[in-house]
Amino acid sequence: MEAAIRFWNGPGWSSPAENKAYHECFEELQLTVPAPHYPPGSEAWEEWMTNVYIPATTECMKRKGF
């Protein structure tokens, strides 16, 4: 039942290994790609997320095999 709820509420079910890799990438990116001091939700913040953070997260997950 918990898996069904996570699937419904989130992007889908992810394995424990994928969750671990995502958290490792999150911690790595906090050190290497610090967040700017824009207000969350602002246009500048969204642009930074789209052009910097999301591509960096994608590359990190690819390095980890996901």
N, C-alpha and C positions, 0 to 999 in steps of 0.2 A: 504494500500500500504506500509506503514512504517513497519508493521509487516512482510510482505513478504520480504522486503529488509533486515531486521534484521535476518530473518530466513536464507536467502540466504548467507549473509555475515558472520554469526556467527554460533555457535553450534546449533542453533535452537531457537525457541521462548521460552522465559522464563517469568513466571508470575511476576508481581510486587513484590509479597511476596518472590519469589526466588531471585530476584535481591536485595531486601533489605537484605535477609539473607547472600547473597554472599558478599555484601559490609560490613556487620557487621563482617563476618569472616575475610575479608581482614584487617580491622582495628584491630581486635583482634590478628591476626597473626603477624602484624607489631610489636606489643608490646611483644609477647611471643616467636616468632620465628624470630629474626632479620636476615636480609639477610647478608650473608658473604661478604667479600670484594673481591670476585672473579670478573674478568671481565665478564659481561653478554655474554653468548654464549660460554664461555670456557667449557672445559670438566668438570672441578671441579664445575662450576655453574650448568651445566646440571645434574650432579650427585646429588648435593644438592637439586635441584628442584624435581628430581625423588624420592629420598629417604627421604626427610624431608618435603618440603613445600607442595607438592601435597597430600601426605597422611594426613598431618595436615589439609589441606583445606577440604578434603573428610570427615574426622572425624567431623570437625566443622559443615559442611553442614548436616551430619547425625543427629547430636545433635539438629539441628534446623528443622529437619523433611524433609529434601530433599535428 
